Amino acid sequence: MFRTESVPADHEAPIRGYDSAVTEPATVGRIVVPAREGRAVRVAAGRSFRVVDLEGQQVGDLFAFVDGDVDEYASAEHTRVGLARLFPRVGESLLTNRRRPILTLLADDSPGLHDMLCAACDPTRYASLGWSGPHASCQDNLRAAMAEAGYPAVGVPQPINLFMHIPVAADGSLGFEPARTAPGDSVTLRAELPSVIVLSACPQDLVPINGPSPTSLAIDLLPDDPGA
C-alpha cells in the first residue's frame, strides 16, 4: 500500500519496480500519492518540493519531521502564534514545536484555501460519523509511511491541510466544504531543516471536503532553483 512511484517531474508514467516508501536521497522526480494512501520522502535542507493536486478537489495532509529527531516537527499551533495568522502567506515559514522554521511557502498556485485547524482523520473520527468497520485514515497513513522511513513510533501532529476549505463563520462555526482546486493546482515549499515529509491523500469520504471522492496527489522534487 505504501510503495512509492517515482518518475521525472515532466512525465506521468511510473517507473516500475521501485519498492521503497522513502526516496533516498531526494532527487528531481515525481512521487505519486494514490487516493487514500500516504507517502514519505526525505528532503535536504535548502531543497524545494511541490505538492500537486492531480485530479482536483483533493485535500493533502502534509506532515514534516526533523530527520534524526522526530520529536521536532511542523506545528500548526506554533505557526499560528508565530505568524498571528491562520495560514502562512507566500514567503512565510511553518514553524516547528521548537519554534524553528522548517518549511517555507515559496508559491501558491491554487485558490489559496488551506487549513491549520483540523486534526488528521482517524478511525475514531470515522466511527463518530457513523462508519462501521475499517477505513483508511491520514493518521494510519502517517504512521505507516514513517515506519517505513525508519521511525516506527511517532506522534501524530496536527497536519498542514493543503487545499482544504474550512470556512470560519462570524459565529465561530466551521464549514466542511469541497476543495476548490482544479487539476494541476499546487503549492511549492522549501525545507529549512533536513526533513522527512509525509503527504497523505486524505481518505475522507463521509464529509464532502474531497469533492465526489478521494483522488491522487503528487510530490514533485525540484531542482535547487525552483524556478528552473
C-alpha positions as a printed Julia matrix, in Angstrom:
228×3 Matrix{Float64}:
   0.0    0.0     0.0
   2.86   2.38    0.71
   5.05   1.71   -2.35
   6.46   4.91   -3.81
   6.19   5.51   -7.52
   8.87   7.99   -8.55
   9.25   9.45  -12.04
  10.77  12.51  -13.68
   8.67  15.57  -12.87
   7.7   16.13  -16.52
   6.47  12.56  -17.11
   3.39  10.79  -15.78
   4.25   7.11  -16.31
   5.69   5.48  -13.18
   8.99   3.65  -13.11
   8.07   0.12  -12.04
   9.98  -1.92   -9.52
  10.78   0.89   -7.09
   9.69  -0.54   -3.76
  10.59   1.93   -1.0
   8.14   4.29    0.69
  11.01   6.76    1.03
  13.05   8.26   -1.78
  16.64   8.48   -0.52
  18.18  10.89   -1.24
  15.53  13.26   -2.58
  16.24  13.74   -6.29
  14.41  15.51   -9.08
  11.34  13.44   -9.88
   7.72  12.74   -9.0
   6.23  10.65   -6.22
   2.59   9.81   -6.84
   0.42   9.54   -3.73
  -2.58   7.38   -4.7
  -6.04   8.18   -3.37
  -6.46   7.26    0.32
  -2.73   6.48    0.75
   0.39   8.17    2.1
   3.99   8.58    1.02
   7.16   9.79    2.77
  10.25  11.42    1.3
  13.45  12.79    2.76
  14.15  16.39    1.74
  17.51  18.02    2.46
  17.67  21.48    4.0
  17.5   24.06    1.21
  15.73  21.71   -1.2
  12.3   22.55   -2.61
   9.31  20.39   -3.47
   5.86  20.91   -4.92
   2.59  19.3    -3.83
   0.27  18.87   -6.81
  -3.45  18.07   -6.87
  -3.53  15.78   -9.88
  -7.28  15.49  -10.4
  -8.72  18.4    -8.43
 -10.66  18.83   -5.18
  -8.27  16.65   -3.15
  -7.02  17.56    0.32
  -3.43  16.71    1.23
  -2.46  16.24    4.88
   1.17  17.35    5.0
   3.49  16.49    7.89
   7.17  17.4     8.31
   9.55  15.93   10.89
  13.19  16.8    11.5
  15.18  13.89   10.14
  17.1   12.36   13.02
  14.93  13.95   15.71
  11.25  13.33   15.01
  10.31  14.82   18.37
  10.6   18.1    16.43
   8.01  18.57   13.71
   5.98  21.16   11.83
   3.47  22.53   14.31
   0.26  24.22   13.17
  -0.35  25.73   16.59
   3.13  27.21   16.92
   2.93  28.55   13.37
  -0.4   30.25   14.0
   1.01  32.0    17.07
   4.32  32.89   15.44
   2.69  34.41   12.35
  -0.52  35.64   14.0
  -2.31  34.1    11.03
  -4.41  31.02   10.32
  -2.06  30.01    7.47
   1.27  31.32    6.15
   1.46  33.71    3.22
   3.91  33.15    0.39
   7.37  33.89    1.76
   6.46  32.89    5.32
   7.53  29.74    7.13
   5.86  26.94    9.01
   7.42  26.6    12.46
   8.26  23.53   14.48
   7.13  22.81   18.01
  10.5   24.32   19.0
   9.6   27.48   17.04
  12.18  26.99   14.29
  11.33  27.41   10.59
  11.03  24.01    8.92
   9.17  24.71    5.65
   8.84  27.98    3.74
   5.92  28.57    1.38
   7.52  29.67   -1.89
   4.49  29.69   -4.19
   0.78  29.0    -4.05
  -0.63  28.15   -7.46
  -4.04  27.19   -6.13
  -7.12  29.08   -4.93
  -5.16  29.67   -1.73
  -7.59  27.9     0.59
  -5.79  25.76    3.18
  -6.41  24.72    6.79
  -4.43  24.53   10.01
  -7.34  23.96   12.39
  -8.41  20.35   11.8
  -6.8   17.22   13.19
  -5.86  14.31   10.96
  -8.73  11.91   10.3
  -8.53   8.69   12.3
 -10.68   5.62   13.0
 -12.48   7.37   15.85
 -13.45  10.24   13.56
 -15.0    7.85   11.05
 -16.84   5.99   13.8
 -18.26   9.3    15.05
 -19.56   9.92   11.53
 -21.41   6.58   11.56
 -18.9    4.38    9.72
 -18.67   0.76   10.86
 -15.55  -1.26   10.09
 -12.07  -0.44    8.8
 -11.46   2.84    6.98
  -8.23   4.34    5.68
  -7.16   7.46    7.57
  -4.46  10.12    7.47
  -3.35   9.04   10.95
  -2.71   5.49    9.79
  -1.12   6.68    6.53
   1.3    8.85    8.5
   2.3    6.09   10.91
   2.82   3.52    8.15
   4.88   5.87    5.98
   7.05   6.96    8.92
   7.61   3.35    9.97
   8.96   2.58    6.5
  11.15   5.67    6.81
  12.73   4.13    9.91
  10.61   5.83   12.56
   8.14   3.21   13.84
   6.88   5.29   16.77
   5.85   8.89   16.14
   3.17  11.12   17.49
   0.51  12.47   15.16
   0.82  16.26   14.91
  -1.95  18.43   13.6
  -1.38  18.34    9.84
  -0.93  21.17    7.39
  -4.12  20.56    5.41
  -3.28  21.7     1.91
  -6.22  22.61   -0.34
  -8.72  22.02    2.5
 -11.61  24.51    2.53
 -12.8   25.11    6.1
 -14.62  28.46    6.19
 -14.97  30.08    9.61
 -18.32  31.83   10.1
 -18.86  35.0    12.1
 -20.33  32.94   14.96
 -17.17  30.79   15.1
 -18.67  27.71   13.46
 -16.68  25.74   10.9
 -17.79  24.6     7.47
 -16.5   21.48    5.73
 -16.66  22.43    2.06
 -15.3   20.74   -1.08
 -11.78  21.74   -2.01
 -11.76  24.31   -4.82
  -8.61  23.13   -6.52
  -8.5   22.24  -10.21
  -6.28  19.54  -11.72
  -2.66  20.65  -11.6
  -3.05  23.23   -8.82
  -0.07  23.2    -6.48
   1.93  24.71   -3.66
   5.72  24.88   -3.55
   7.73  24.7    -0.32
  11.4   24.7     0.69
  12.78  22.63    3.56
  14.7   24.8     6.03
  15.8   21.79    8.1
  16.65  18.23    6.99
  13.19  16.75    6.95
  11.08  13.68    6.44
   7.96  14.85    4.63
   4.77  12.79    4.67
   1.83  13.52    2.38
  -1.49  11.73    2.79
  -4.14  11.93    0.06
  -6.91  12.31    2.6
  -9.35   9.35    2.54
 -12.26  11.37    3.95
 -15.42  10.43    2.05
 -18.12  10.95    4.7
 -17.97  14.75    4.56
 -17.53  16.48    1.18
 -14.06  18.02    1.61
 -12.65  15.88   -1.24
 -15.46  16.5    -3.7
 -17.16  13.4    -5.11
 -14.46  11.02   -3.84
 -10.77  10.99   -2.82
  -8.22  11.14   -5.64
  -4.45  11.25   -6.1
  -1.77  13.81   -5.28
   1.91  14.08   -6.2
   5.12  15.34   -4.65
   7.46  16.87   -7.24
  11.06  17.08   -6.04
  12.55  20.18   -7.61
  15.98  21.34   -8.77
  17.93  23.58   -6.42
  16.41  26.58   -8.23
  12.63  26.02   -8.03
  12.18  28.36  -10.97
  14.42  26.29  -13.21
